C-alpha cells in the first residue's frame, strides 16, 4: 500500500497500517467508538470506510454519522459541541 501511494500519488505523509473495524479482531479504538455510539442499524458495525465519529474535548463520543452524510450536514450540527 505504501509503495502504491508513494509511486502513484507522490504521497509523502505518514501512513497507518490497515486495521479491522468490525468483528472479534476489531482495533480497540473502533470497538470503543462503536460501543459509545452504536448507531441506528441492527448492528453497531461500521458499514463503510466513510463512517464518521465525533469525540468531544472530554474524550466522549458524542455523535456518529453514516457514510452518506456530507461534511456540510455535519457542519450544521457542530455548533452544539463547540
mmCIF file of the N, C-alpha and C atoms, coordinates in Angstrom:
data_MODEL
# 
_entry.id   MODEL 
# 
loop_
_atom_site.group_PDB 
_atom_site.id 
_atom_site.type_symbol 
_atom_site.label_atom_id 
_atom_site.label_alt_id 
_atom_site.label_comp_id 
_atom_site.label_asym_id 
_atom_site.label_entity_id 
_atom_site.label_seq_id 
_atom_site.pdbx_PDB_ins_code 
_atom_site.Cartn_x 
_atom_site.Cartn_y 
_atom_site.Cartn_z 
_atom_site.occupancy 
_atom_site.B_iso_or_equiv 
_atom_site.pdbx_formal_charge 
_atom_site.auth_seq_id 
_atom_site.auth_comp_id 
_atom_site.auth_asym_id 
_atom_site.auth_atom_id 
_atom_site.pdbx_PDB_model_num 
ATOM 1   N N  . UNK A 1 1  ? 0.825   -1.188  0.000  1.00 0.00 ? 1  UNK A N  1 
ATOM 2   C CA . UNK A 1 1  ? 0.000   0.000   0.000  1.00 0.00 ? 1  UNK A CA 1 
ATOM 3   C C  . UNK A 1 1  ? 0.873   1.256   0.000  1.00 0.00 ? 1  UNK A C  1 
ATOM 4   N N  . UNK A 1 2  ? 1.894   1.279   0.839  1.00 0.00 ? 2  UNK A N  1 
ATOM 5   C CA . UNK A 1 2  ? 2.779   2.442   0.909  1.00 0.00 ? 2  UNK A CA 1 
ATOM 6   C C  . UNK A 1 2  ? 3.470   2.674   -0.431 1.00 0.00 ? 2  UNK A C  1 
ATOM 7   N N  . UNK A 1 3  ? 3.989   1.599   -1.019 1.00 0.00 ? 3  UNK A N  1 
ATOM 8   C CA . UNK A 1 3  ? 4.666   1.743   -2.305 1.00 0.00 ? 3  UNK A CA 1 
ATOM 9   C C  . UNK A 1 3  ? 3.703   2.256   -3.374 1.00 0.00 ? 3  UNK A C  1 
ATOM 10  N N  . UNK A 1 4  ? 2.477   1.748   -3.391 1.00 0.00 ? 4  UNK A N  1 
ATOM 11  C CA . UNK A 1 4  ? 1.471   2.192   -4.357 1.00 0.00 ? 4  UNK A CA 1 
ATOM 12  C C  . UNK A 1 4  ? 1.185   3.681   -4.191 1.00 0.00 ? 4  UNK A C  1 
ATOM 13  N N  . UNK A 1 5  ? 0.965   4.110   -2.954 1.00 0.00 ? 5  UNK A N  1 
ATOM 14  C CA . UNK A 1 5  ? 0.626   5.518   -2.699 1.00 0.00 ? 5  UNK A CA 1 
ATOM 15  C C  . UNK A 1 5  ? 1.786   6.452   -3.018 1.00 0.00 ? 5  UNK A C  1 
ATOM 16  N N  . UNK A 1 6  ? 2.987   6.030   -2.704 1.00 0.00 ? 6  UNK A N  1 
ATOM 17  C CA . UNK A 1 6  ? 4.130   6.909   -2.968 1.00 0.00 ? 6  UNK A CA 1 
ATOM 18  C C  . UNK A 1 6  ? 4.497   6.939   -4.444 1.00 0.00 ? 6  UNK A C  1 
ATOM 19  N N  . UNK A 1 7  ? 4.429   5.805   -5.134 1.00 0.00 ? 7  UNK A N  1 
ATOM 20  C CA . UNK A 1 7  ? 4.823   5.785   -6.542 1.00 0.00 ? 7  UNK A CA 1 
ATOM 21  C C  . UNK A 1 7  ? 3.749   6.350   -7.464 1.00 0.00 ? 7  UNK A C  1 
ATOM 22  N N  . UNK A 1 8  ? 2.484   6.176   -7.122 1.00 0.00 ? 8  UNK A N  1 
ATOM 23  C CA . UNK A 1 8  ? 1.406   6.644   -7.996 1.00 0.00 ? 8  UNK A CA 1 
ATOM 24  C C  . UNK A 1 8  ? 0.896   8.041   -7.655 1.00 0.00 ? 8  UNK A C  1 
ATOM 25  N N  . UNK A 1 9  ? 1.006   8.431   -6.397 1.00 0.00 ? 9  UNK A N  1 
ATOM 26  C CA . UNK A 1 9  ? 0.415   9.702   -5.974 1.00 0.00 ? 9  UNK A CA 1 
ATOM 27  C C  . UNK A 1 9  ? 1.404   10.617  -5.260 1.00 0.00 ? 9  UNK A C  1 
ATOM 28  N N  . UNK A 1 10 ? 2.666   10.241  -5.233 1.00 0.00 ? 10 UNK A N  1 
ATOM 29  C CA . UNK A 1 10 ? 3.701   11.028  -4.577 1.00 0.00 ? 10 UNK A CA 1 
ATOM 30  C C  . UNK A 1 10 ? 3.337   11.361  -3.126 1.00 0.00 ? 10 UNK A C  1 
ATOM 31  N N  . UNK A 1 11 ? 2.661   10.425  -2.467 1.00 0.00 ? 11 UNK A N  1 
ATOM 32  C CA . UNK A 1 11 ? 2.292   10.612  -1.065 1.00 0.00 ? 11 UNK A CA 1 
ATOM 33  C C  . UNK A 1 11 ? 3.550   10.610  -0.214 1.00 0.00 ? 11 UNK A C  1 
ATOM 34  N N  . UNK A 1 12 ? 3.721   11.627  0.615  1.00 0.00 ? 12 UNK A N  1 
ATOM 35  C CA . UNK A 1 12 ? 4.924   11.722  1.443  1.00 0.00 ? 12 UNK A CA 1 
ATOM 36  C C  . UNK A 1 12 ? 4.589   12.020  2.896  1.00 0.00 ? 12 UNK A C  1 
ATOM 37  N N  . UNK A 1 13 ? 3.420   11.593  3.312  1.00 0.00 ? 13 UNK A N  1 
ATOM 38  C CA . UNK A 1 13 ? 2.979   11.798  4.687  1.00 0.00 ? 13 UNK A CA 1 
ATOM 39  C C  . UNK A 1 13 ? 2.945   10.450  5.407  1.00 0.00 ? 13 UNK A C  1 
ATOM 40  N N  . UNK A 1 14 ? 2.978   10.449  6.753  1.00 0.00 ? 14 UNK A N  1 
ATOM 41  C CA . UNK A 1 14 ? 2.933   9.182   7.493  1.00 0.00 ? 14 UNK A CA 1 
ATOM 42  C C  . UNK A 1 14 ? 1.621   8.439   7.226  1.00 0.00 ? 14 UNK A C  1 
ATOM 43  N N  . UNK A 1 15 ? 1.708   7.145   7.072  1.00 0.00 ? 15 UNK A N  1 
ATOM 44  C CA . UNK A 1 15 ? 0.518   6.321   6.837  1.00 0.00 ? 15 UNK A CA 1 
ATOM 45  C C  . UNK A 1 15 ? 0.416   5.252   7.903  1.00 0.00 ? 15 UNK A C  1 
ATOM 46  N N  . UNK A 1 16 ? -0.820  4.966   8.259  1.00 0.00 ? 16 UNK A N  1 
ATOM 47  C CA . UNK A 1 16 ? -1.090  3.907   9.220  1.00 0.00 ? 16 UNK A CA 1 
ATOM 48  C C  . UNK A 1 16 ? -1.301  2.605   8.476  1.00 0.00 ? 16 UNK A C  1 
ATOM 49  N N  . UNK A 1 17 ? -1.133  1.511   9.159  1.00 0.00 ? 17 UNK A N  1 
ATOM 50  C CA . UNK A 1 17 ? -1.431  0.232   8.539  1.00 0.00 ? 17 UNK A CA 1 
ATOM 51  C C  . UNK A 1 17 ? -2.936  -0.020  8.632  1.00 0.00 ? 17 UNK A C  1 
ATOM 52  N N  . UNK A 1 18 ? -3.401  -0.918  7.811  1.00 0.00 ? 18 UNK A N  1 
ATOM 53  C CA . UNK A 1 18 ? -4.815  -1.275  7.780  1.00 0.00 ? 18 UNK A CA 1 
ATOM 54  C C  . UNK A 1 18 ? -5.186  -1.989  9.086  1.00 0.00 ? 18 UNK A C  1 
ATOM 55  N N  . UNK A 1 19 ? -6.362  -1.669  9.625  1.00 0.00 ? 19 UNK A N  1 
ATOM 56  C CA . UNK A 1 19 ? -6.843  -2.318  10.840 1.00 0.00 ? 19 UNK A CA 1 
ATOM 57  C C  . UNK A 1 19 ? -8.252  -2.827  10.615 1.00 0.00 ? 19 UNK A C  1 
ATOM 58  N N  . UNK A 1 20 ? -8.631  -3.800  11.407 1.00 0.00 ? 20 UNK A N  1 
ATOM 59  C CA . UNK A 1 20 ? -10.011 -4.302  11.393 1.00 0.00 ? 20 UNK A CA 1 
ATOM 60  C C  . UNK A 1 20 ? -10.875 -3.349  12.203 1.00 0.00 ? 20 UNK A C  1 
ATOM 61  N N  . UNK A 1 21 ? -12.100 -3.113  11.750 1.00 0.00 ? 21 UNK A N  1 
ATOM 62  C CA . UNK A 1 21 ? -13.001 -2.223  12.481 1.00 0.00 ? 21 UNK A CA 1 
ATOM 63  C C  . UNK A 1 21 ? -14.230 -2.957  12.997 1.00 0.00 ? 21 UNK A C  1 
ATOM 64  N N  . UNK A 1 22 ? -14.471 -4.171  12.524 1.00 0.00 ? 22 UNK A N  1 
ATOM 65  C CA . UNK A 1 22 ? -15.613 -4.970  12.952 1.00 0.00 ? 22 UNK A CA 1 
ATOM 66  C C  . UNK A 1 22 ? -15.147 -6.368  13.348 1.00 0.00 ? 22 UNK A C  1 
ATOM 67  N N  . UNK A 1 23 ? -15.969 -7.045  14.111 1.00 0.00 ? 23 UNK A N  1 
ATOM 68  C CA . UNK A 1 23 ? -15.691 -8.430  14.468 1.00 0.00 ? 23 UNK A CA 1 
ATOM 69  C C  . UNK A 1 23 ? -14.754 -8.574  15.649 1.00 0.00 ? 23 UNK A C  1 
ATOM 70  N N  . UNK A 1 24 ? -14.367 -9.816  15.898 1.00 0.00 ? 24 UNK A N  1 
ATOM 71  C CA . UNK A 1 24 ? -13.515 -10.140 17.051 1.00 0.00 ? 24 UNK A CA 1 
ATOM 72  C C  . UNK A 1 24 ? -12.143 -9.487  16.971 1.00 0.00 ? 24 UNK A C  1 
ATOM 73  N N  . UNK A 1 25 ? -11.651 -9.230  15.768 1.00 0.00 ? 25 UNK A N  1 
ATOM 74  C CA . UNK A 1 25 ? -10.329 -8.645  15.602 1.00 0.00 ? 25 UNK A CA 1 
ATOM 75  C C  . UNK A 1 25 ? -10.336 -7.134  15.480 1.00 0.00 ? 25 UNK A C  1 
ATOM 76  N N  . UNK A 1 26 ? -11.451 -6.492  15.814 1.00 0.00 ? 26 UNK A N  1 
ATOM 77  C CA . UNK A 1 26 ? -11.542 -5.028  15.677 1.00 0.00 ? 26 UNK A CA 1 
ATOM 78  C C  . UNK A 1 26 ? -10.521 -4.343  16.576 1.00 0.00 ? 26 UNK A C  1 
ATOM 79  N N  . UNK A 1 27 ? -9.907  -3.299  16.032 1.00 0.00 ? 27 UNK A N  1 
ATOM 80  C CA . UNK A 1 27 ? -8.957  -2.498  16.808 1.00 0.00 ? 27 UNK A CA 1 
ATOM 81  C C  . UNK A 1 27 ? -9.685  -1.884  18.005 1.00 0.00 ? 27 UNK A C  1 
ATOM 82  N N  . UNK A 1 28 ? -9.025  -1.786  19.159 1.00 0.00 ? 28 UNK A N  1 
ATOM 83  C CA . UNK A 1 28 ? -9.673  -1.252  20.364 1.00 0.00 ? 28 UNK A CA 1 
ATOM 84  C C  . UNK A 1 28 ? -10.331 0.114   20.155 1.00 0.00 ? 28 UNK A C  1 
ATOM 85  N N  . UNK A 1 29 ? -9.730  0.986   19.373 1.00 0.00 ? 29 UNK A N  1 
ATOM 86  C CA . UNK A 1 29 ? -10.327 2.299   19.122 1.00 0.00 ? 29 UNK A CA 1 
ATOM 87  C C  . UNK A 1 29 ? -11.715 2.155   18.520 1.00 0.00 ? 29 UNK A C  1 
ATOM 88  N N  . UNK A 1 30 ? -11.848 1.297   17.514 1.00 0.00 ? 30 UNK A N  1 
ATOM 89  C CA . UNK A 1 30 ? -13.144 1.157   16.852 1.00 0.00 ? 30 UNK A CA 1 
ATOM 90  C C  . UNK A 1 30 ? -14.155 0.427   17.723 1.00 0.00 ? 30 UNK A C  1 
ATOM 91  N N  . UNK A 1 31 ? -13.699 -0.506  18.533 1.00 0.00 ? 31 UNK A N  1 
ATOM 92  C CA . UNK A 1 31 ? -14.610 -1.160  19.482 1.00 0.00 ? 31 UNK A CA 1 
ATOM 93  C C  . UNK A 1 31 ? -15.184 -0.127  20.447 1.00 0.00 ? 31 UNK A C  1 
ATOM 94  N N  . UNK A 1 32 ? -14.333 0.777   20.932 1.00 0.00 ? 32 UNK A N  1 
ATOM 95  C CA . UNK A 1 32 ? -14.776 1.831   21.850 1.00 0.00 ? 32 UNK A CA 1 
ATOM 96  C C  . UNK A 1 32 ? -15.724 2.802   21.166 1.00 0.00 ? 32 UNK A C  1 
ATOM 97  N N  . UNK A 1 33 ? -15.370 3.257   19.964 1.00 0.00 ? 33 UNK A N  1 
ATOM 98  C CA . UNK A 1 33 ? -16.244 4.185   19.235 1.00 0.00 ? 33 UNK A CA 1 
ATOM 99  C C  . UNK A 1 33 ? -17.619 3.577   19.032 1.00 0.00 ? 33 UNK A C  1 
ATOM 100 N N  . UNK A 1 34 ? -17.673 2.329   18.588 1.00 0.00 ? 34 UNK A N  1 
ATOM 101 C CA . UNK A 1 34 ? -18.958 1.681   18.309 1.00 0.00 ? 34 UNK A CA 1 
ATOM 102 C C  . UNK A 1 34 ? -19.761 1.427   19.579 1.00 0.00 ? 34 UNK A C  1 
ATOM 103 N N  . UNK A 1 35 ? -19.102 1.099   20.673 1.00 0.00 ? 35 UNK A N  1 
ATOM 104 C CA . UNK A 1 35 ? -19.844 0.863   21.915 1.00 0.00 ? 35 UNK A CA 1 
ATOM 105 C C  . UNK A 1 35 ? -20.392 2.171   22.485 1.00 0.00 ? 35 UNK A C  1 
ATOM 106 N N  . UNK A 1 36 ? -19.690 3.272   22.228 1.00 0.00 ? 36 UNK A N  1 
ATOM 107 C CA . UNK A 1 36 ? -20.141 4.574   22.720 1.00 0.00 ? 36 UNK A CA 1 
ATOM 108 C C  . UNK A 1 36 ? -21.266 5.152   21.874 1.00 0.00 ? 36 UNK A C  1 
ATOM 109 N N  . UNK A 1 37 ? -21.236 4.890   20.579 1.00 0.00 ? 37 UNK A N  1 
ATOM 110 C CA . UNK A 1 37 ? -22.261 5.363   19.638 1.00 0.00 ? 37 UNK A CA 1 
ATOM 111 C C  . UNK A 1 37 ? -22.614 4.198   18.722 1.00 0.00 ? 37 UNK A C  1 
ATOM 112 N N  . UNK A 1 38 ? -23.548 3.330   19.157 1.00 0.00 ? 38 UNK A N  1 
ATOM 113 C CA . UNK A 1 38 ? -23.829 2.117   18.381 1.00 0.00 ? 38 UNK A CA 1 
ATOM 114 C C  . UNK A 1 38 ? -24.547 2.357   17.053 1.00 0.00 ? 38 UNK A C  1 
ATOM 115 N N  . UNK A 1 39 ? -25.027 3.546   16.799 1.00 0.00 ? 39 UNK A N  1 
ATOM 116 C CA . UNK A 1 39 ? -25.699 3.806   15.529 1.00 0.00 ? 39 UNK A CA 1 
ATOM 117 C C  . UNK A 1 39 ? -27.158 3.407   15.573 1.00 0.00 ? 39 UNK A C  1 
ATOM 118 N N  . UNK A 1 40 ? -27.798 3.481   14.425 1.00 0.00 ? 40 UNK A N  1 
ATOM 119 C CA . UNK A 1 40 ? -29.238 3.263   14.367 1.00 0.00 ? 40 UNK A CA 1 
ATOM 120 C C  . UNK A 1 40 ? -29.625 1.946   13.704 1.00 0.00 ? 40 UNK A C  1 
ATOM 121 N N  . UNK A 1 41 ? -28.680 1.209   13.174 1.00 0.00 ? 41 UNK A N  1 
ATOM 122 C CA . UNK A 1 41 ? -28.989 -0.044  12.494 1.00 0.00 ? 41 UNK A CA 1 
ATOM 123 C C  . UNK A 1 41 ? -29.162 -1.196  13.469 1.00 0.00 ? 41 UNK A C  1 
ATOM 124 N N  . UNK A 1 42 ? -29.313 -2.387  12.906 1.00 0.00 ? 42 UNK A N  1 
ATOM 125 C CA . UNK A 1 42 ? -29.468 -3.579  13.727 1.00 0.00 ? 42 UNK A CA 1 
ATOM 126 C C  . UNK A 1 42 ? -28.160 -3.961  14.405 1.00 0.00 ? 42 UNK A C  1 
ATOM 127 N N  . UNK A 1 43 ? -27.062 -3.487  13.878 1.00 0.00 ? 43 UNK A N  1 
ATOM 128 C CA . UNK A 1 43 ? -25.739 -3.803  14.390 1.00 0.00 ? 43 UNK A CA 1 
ATOM 129 C C  . UNK A 1 43 ? -24.950 -2.510  14.557 1.00 0.00 ? 43 UNK A C  1 
ATOM 130 N N  . UNK A 1 44 ? -24.012 -2.508  15.476 1.00 0.00 ? 44 UNK A N  1 
ATOM 131 C CA . UNK A 1 44 ? -23.146 -1.341  15.662 1.00 0.00 ? 44 UNK A CA 1 
ATOM 132 C C  . UNK A 1 44 ? -21.993 -1.340  14.671 1.00 0.00 ? 44 UNK A C  1 
ATOM 133 N N  . UNK A 1 45 ? -21.921 -2.367  13.817 1.00 0.00 ? 45 UNK A N  1 
ATOM 134 C CA . UNK A 1 45 ? -20.805 -2.473  12.881 1.00 0.00 ? 45 UNK A CA 1 
ATOM 135 C C  . UNK A 1 45 ? -20.670 -1.234  12.001 1.00 0.00 ? 45 UNK A C  1 
ATOM 136 N N  . UNK A 1 46 ? -19.444 -0.922  11.671 1.00 0.00 ? 46 UNK A N  1 
ATOM 137 C CA . UNK A 1 46 ? -19.147 0.141   10.721 1.00 0.00 ? 46 UNK A CA 1 
ATOM 138 C C  . UNK A 1 46 ? -19.440 -0.418  9.338  1.00 0.00 ? 46 UNK A C  1 
ATOM 139 N N  . UNK A 1 47 ? -20.249 0.305   8.575  1.00 0.00 ? 47 UNK A N  1 
ATOM 140 C CA . UNK A 1 47 ? -20.730 -0.221  7.305  1.00 0.00 ? 47 UNK A CA 1 
ATOM 141 C C  . UNK A 1 47 ? -19.844 0.115   6.121  1.00 0.00 ? 47 UNK A C  1 
ATOM 142 N N  . UNK A 1 48 ? -19.062 1.191   6.235  1.00 0.00 ? 48 UNK A N  1 
ATOM 143 C CA . UNK A 1 48 ? -18.220 1.598   5.113  1.00 0.00 ? 48 UNK A CA 1 
ATOM 144 C C  . UNK A 1 48 ? -17.158 2.529   5.645  1.00 0.00 ? 48 UNK A C  1 
ATOM 145 N N  . UNK A 1 49 ? -16.076 2.747   4.920  1.00 0.00 ? 49 UNK A N  1 
ATOM 146 C CA . UNK A 1 49 ? -14.937 3.476   5.456  1.00 0.00 ? 49 UNK A CA 1 
ATOM 147 C C  . UNK A 1 49 ? -15.145 4.985   5.591  1.00 0.00 ? 49 UNK A C  1 
ATOM 148 N N  . UNK A 1 50 ? -16.271 5.521   5.210  1.00 0.00 ? 50 UNK A N  1 
ATOM 149 C CA . UNK A 1 50 ? -16.501 6.949   5.413  1.00 0.00 ? 50 UNK A CA 1 
ATOM 150 C C  . UNK A 1 50 ? -17.469 7.209   6.563  1.00 0.00 ? 50 UNK A C  1 
ATOM 151 N N  . UNK A 1 51 ? -17.682 6.240   7.426  1.00 0.00 ? 51 UNK A N  1 
ATOM 152 C CA . UNK A 1 51 ? -18.468 6.439   8.644  1.00 0.00 ? 51 UNK A CA 1 
ATOM 153 C C  . UNK A 1 51 ? -17.686 7.408   9.525  1.00 0.00 ? 51 UNK A C  1 
ATOM 154 N N  . UNK A 1 52 ? -18.400 8.301   10.219 1.00 0.00 ? 52 UNK A N  1 
ATOM 155 C CA . UNK A 1 52 ? -17.727 9.370   10.960 1.00 0.00 ? 52 UNK A CA 1 
ATOM 156 C C  . UNK A 1 52 ? -18.155 9.369   12.423 1.00 0.00 ? 52 UNK A C  1 
ATOM 157 N N  . UNK A 1 53 ? -17.203 9.656   13.306 1.00 0.00 ? 53 UNK A N  1 
ATOM 158 C CA . UNK A 1 53 ? -17.462 9.782   14.738 1.00 0.00 ? 53 UNK A CA 1 
ATOM 159 C C  . UNK A 1 53 ? -16.920 11.132  15.195 1.00 0.00 ? 53 UNK A C  1 
ATOM 160 N N  . UNK A 1 54 ? -17.569 11.722  16.189 1.00 0.00 ? 54 UNK A N  1 
ATOM 161 C CA . UNK A 1 54 ? -17.086 12.965  16.787 1.00 0.00 ? 54 UNK A CA 1 
ATOM 162 C C  . UNK A 1 54 ? -16.816 12.721  18.258 1.00 0.00 ? 54 UNK A C  1 
ATOM 163 N N  . UNK A 1 55 ? -15.585 13.028  18.684 1.00 0.00 ? 55 UNK A N  1 
ATOM 164 C CA . UNK A 1 55 ? -15.176 12.903  20.079 1.00 0.00 ? 55 UNK A CA 1 
ATOM 165 C C  . UNK A 1 55 ? -14.986 14.320  20.615 1.00 0.00 ? 55 UNK A C  1 
ATOM 166 N N  . UNK A 1 56 ? -15.631 14.630  21.749 1.00 0.00 ? 56 UNK A N  1 
ATOM 167 C CA . UNK A 1 56 ? -15.537 15.990  22.290 1.00 0.00 ? 56 UNK A CA 1 
ATOM 168 C C  . UNK A 1 56 ? -14.255 16.188  23.089 1.00 0.00 ? 56 UNK A C  1 
ATOM 169 N N  . UNK A 1 57 ? -14.090 17.371  23.636 1.00 0.00 ? 57 UNK A N  1 
ATOM 170 C CA . UNK A 1 57 ? -12.857 17.715  24.361 1.00 0.00 ? 57 UNK A CA 1 
ATOM 171 C C  . UNK A 1 57 ? -12.657 16.894  25.622 1.00 0.00 ? 57 UNK A C  1 
ATOM 172 N N  . UNK A 1 58 ? -13.722 16.335  26.152 1.00 0.00 ? 58 UNK A N  1 
ATOM 173 C CA . UNK A 1 58 ? -13.625 15.500  27.347 1.00 0.00 ? 58 UNK A CA 1 
ATOM 174 C C  . UNK A 1 58 ? -13.371 14.040  27.000 1.00 0.00 ? 58 UNK A C  1 
ATOM 175 N N  . UNK A 1 59 ? -13.257 13.745  25.714 1.00 0.00 ? 59 UNK A N  1 
ATOM 176 C CA . UNK A 1 59 ? -12.989 12.374  25.295 1.00 0.00 ? 59 UNK A CA 1 
ATOM 177 C C  . UNK A 1 59 ? -14.224 11.511  25.173 1.00 0.00 ? 59 UNK A C  1 
ATOM 178 N N  . UNK A 1 60 ? -15.390 12.121  25.137 1.00 0.00 ? 60 UNK A N  1 
ATOM 179 C CA . UNK A 1 60 ? -16.643 11.383  24.983 1.00 0.00 ? 60 UNK A CA 1 
ATOM 180 C C  . UNK A 1 60 ? -17.042 11.347  23.510 1.00 0.00 ? 60 UNK A C  1 
ATOM 181 N N  . UNK A 1 61 ? -17.503 10.192  23.058 1.00 0.00 ? 61 UNK A N  1 
ATOM 182 C CA . UNK A 1 61 ? -18.005 10.086  21.689 1.00 0.00 ? 61 UNK A CA 1 
ATOM 183 C C  . UNK A 1 61 ? -19.420 10.646  21.698 1.00 0.00 ? 61 UNK A C  1 
ATOM 184 N N  . UNK A 1 62 ? -19.622 11.753  21.003 1.00 0.00 ? 62 UNK A N  1 
ATOM 185 C CA . UNK A 1 62 ? -20.908 12.458  21.094 1.00 0.00 ? 62 UNK A CA 1 
ATOM 186 C C  . UNK A 1 62 ? -21.779 12.313  19.852 1.00 0.00 ? 62 UNK A C  1 
ATOM 187 N N  . UNK A 1 63 ? -21.218 11.836  18.757 1.00 0.00 ? 63 UNK A N  1 
ATOM 188 C CA . UNK A 1 63 ? -22.033 11.701  17.551 1.00 0.00 ? 63 UNK A CA 1 
ATOM 189 C C  . UNK A 1 63 ? -21.407 10.677  16.613 1.00 0.00 ? 63 UNK A C  1 
ATOM 190 N N  . UNK A 1 64 ? -22.281 10.140  15.783 1.00 0.00 ? 64 UNK A N  1 
ATOM 191 C CA . UNK A 1 64 ? -21.865 9.198   14.740 1.00 0.00 ? 64 UNK A CA 1 
ATOM 192 C C  . UNK A 1 64 ? -22.714 9.478   13.509 1.00 0.00 ? 64 UNK A C  1 
ATOM 193 N N  . UNK A 1 65 ? -22.056 9.501   12.364 1.00 0.00 ? 65 UNK A N  1 
ATOM 194 C CA . UNK A 1 65 ? -22.767 9.769   11.124 1.00 0.00 ? 65 UNK A CA 1 
ATOM 195 C C  . UNK A 1 65 ? -22.525 8.654   10.127 1.00 0.00 ? 65 UNK A C  1 
ATOM 196 N N  . UNK A 1 66 ? -23.533 8.378   9.328  1.00 0.00 ? 66 UNK A N  1 
ATOM 197 C CA . UNK A 1 66 ? -23.455 7.369   8.280  1.00 0.00 ? 66 UNK A CA 1 
ATOM 198 C C  . UNK A 1 66 ? -22.506 7.819   7.173  1.00 0.00 ? 66 UNK A C  1 
ATOM 199 N N  . UNK A 1 67 ? -21.991 6.876   6.398  1.00 0.00 ? 67 UNK A N  1 
ATOM 200 C CA . UNK A 1 67 ? -21.061 7.230   5.328  1.00 0.00 ? 67 UNK A CA 1 
ATOM 201 C C  . UNK A 1 67 ? -21.621 8.258   4.335  1.00 0.00 ? 67 UNK A C  1 
ATOM 202 N N  . UNK A 1 68 ? -22.916 8.247   4.112  1.00 0.00 ? 68 UNK A N  1 
ATOM 203 C CA . UNK A 1 68 ? -23.518 9.145   3.127  1.00 0.00 ? 68 UNK A CA 1 
ATOM 204 C C  . UNK A 1 68 ? -23.678 10.573  3.635  1.00 0.00 ? 68 UNK A C  1 
ATOM 205 N N  . UNK A 1 69 ? -23.473 10.804  4.920  1.00 0.00 ? 69 UNK A N  1 
ATOM 206 C CA . UNK A 1 69 ? -23.611 12.148  5.484  1.00 0.00 ? 69 UNK A CA 1 
ATOM 207 C C  . UNK A 1 69 ? -22.505 13.043  4.957  1.00 0.00 ? 69 UNK A C  1 
ATOM 208 N N  . UNK A 1 70 ? -22.881 14.198  4.462  1.00 0.00 ? 70 UNK A N  1 
ATOM 209 C CA . UNK A 1 70 ? -21.888 15.107  3.881  1.00 0.00 ? 70 UNK A CA 1 
ATOM 210 C C  . UNK A 1 70 ? -21.247 15.984  4.959  1.00 0.00 ? 70 UNK A C  1 
ATOM 211 N N  . UNK A 1 71 ? -20.070 16.517  4.685  1.00 0.00 ? 71 UNK A N  1 
ATOM 212 C CA . UNK A 1 71 ? -19.447 17.452  5.628  1.00 0.00 ? 71 UNK A CA 1 
ATOM 213 C C  . UNK A 1 71 ? -20.345 18.667  5.902  1.00 0.00 ? 71 UNK A C  1 
ATOM 214 N N  . UNK A 1 72 ? -21.093 19.104  4.909  1.00 0.00 ? 72 UNK A N  1 
ATOM 215 C CA . UNK A 1 72 ? -21.997 20.244  5.104  1.00 0.00 ? 72 UNK A CA 1 
ATOM 216 C C  . UNK A 1 72 ? -23.090 19.920  6.112  1.00 0.00 ? 72 UNK A C  1 
ATOM 217 N N  . UNK A 1 73 ? -23.607 18.704  6.079  1.00 0.00 ? 73 UNK A N  1 
ATOM 218 C CA . UNK A 1 73 ? -24.624 18.293  7.047  1.00 0.00 ? 73 UNK A CA 1 
ATOM 219 C C  . UNK A 1 73 ? -24.043 18.237  8.456  1.00 0.00 ? 73 UNK A C  1 
ATOM 220 N N  . UNK A 1 74 ? -22.815 17.770  8.575  1.00 0.00 ? 74 UNK A N  1 
ATOM 221 C CA . UNK A 1 74 ? -22.164 17.717  9.886  1.00 0.00 ? 74 UNK A CA 1 
ATOM 222 C C  . UNK A 1 74 ? -21.895 19.117  10.399 1.00 0.00 ? 74 UNK A C  1 
ATOM 223 N N  . UNK A 1 75 ? -21.455 20.004  9.510  1.00 0.00 ? 75 UNK A N  1 
ATOM 224 C CA . UNK A 1 75 ? -21.157 21.385  9.890  1.00 0.00 ? 75 UNK A CA 1 
ATOM 225 C C  . UNK A 1 75 ? -22.354 22.055  10.554 1.00 0.00 ? 75 UNK A C  1 
ATOM 226 N N  . UNK A 1 76 ? -23.545 21.766  10.075 1.00 0.00 ? 76 UNK A N  1 
ATOM 227 C CA . UNK A 1 76 ? -24.764 22.361  10.637 1.00 0.00 ? 76 UNK A CA 1 
ATOM 228 C C  . UNK A 1 76 ? -24.975 21.943  12.087 1.00 0.00 ? 76 UNK A C  1 
ATOM 229 N N  . UNK A 1 77 ? -24.448 20.795  12.487 1.00 0.00 ? 77 UNK A N  1 
ATOM 230 C CA . UNK A 1 77 ? -24.659 20.263  13.830 1.00 0.00 ? 77 UNK A CA 1 
ATOM 231 C C  . UNK A 1 77 ? -23.507 20.543  14.796 1.00 0.00 ? 77 UNK A C  1 
ATOM 232 N N  . UNK A 1 78 ? -22.354 20.941  14.287 1.00 0.00 ? 78 UNK A N  1 
ATOM 233 C CA . UNK A 1 78 ? -21.179 21.063  15.138 1.00 0.00 ? 78 UNK A CA 1 
ATOM 234 C C  . UNK A 1 78 ? -21.290 22.135  16.211 1.00 0.00 ? 78 UNK A C  1 
ATOM 235 N N  . UNK A 1 79 ? -22.059 23.167  15.980 1.00 0.00 ? 79 UNK A N  1 
ATOM 236 C CA . UNK A 1 79 ? -22.179 24.254  16.942 1.00 0.00 ? 79 UNK A CA 1 
ATOM 237 C C  . UNK A 1 79 ? -22.552 23.798  18.332 1.00 0.00 ? 79 UNK A C  1 
ATOM 238 N N  . UNK A 1 80 ? -23.346 22.764  18.435 1.00 0.00 ? 80 UNK A N  1 
ATOM 239 C CA . UNK A 1 80 ? -23.777 22.305  19.762 1.00 0.00 ? 80 UNK A CA 1 
ATOM 240 C C  . UNK A 1 80 ? -22.647 21.664  20.562 1.00 0.00 ? 80 UNK A C  1 
ATOM 241 N N  . UNK A 1 81 ? -21.545 21.294  19.903 1.00 0.00 ? 81 UNK A N  1 
ATOM 242 C CA . UNK A 1 81 ? -20.437 20.680  20.624 1.00 0.00 ? 81 UNK A CA 1 
ATOM 243 C C  . UNK A 1 81 ? -19.217 21.595  20.754 1.00 0.00 ? 81 UNK A C  1 
ATOM 244 N N  . UNK A 1 82 ? -19.224 22.749  20.108 1.00 0.00 ? 82 UNK A N  1 
ATOM 245 C CA . UNK A 1 82 ? -18.079 23.656  20.185 1.00 0.00 ? 82 UNK A CA 1 
ATOM 246 C C  . UNK A 1 82 ? -18.138 24.538  21.401 1.00 0.00 ? 82 UNK A C  1 
# 
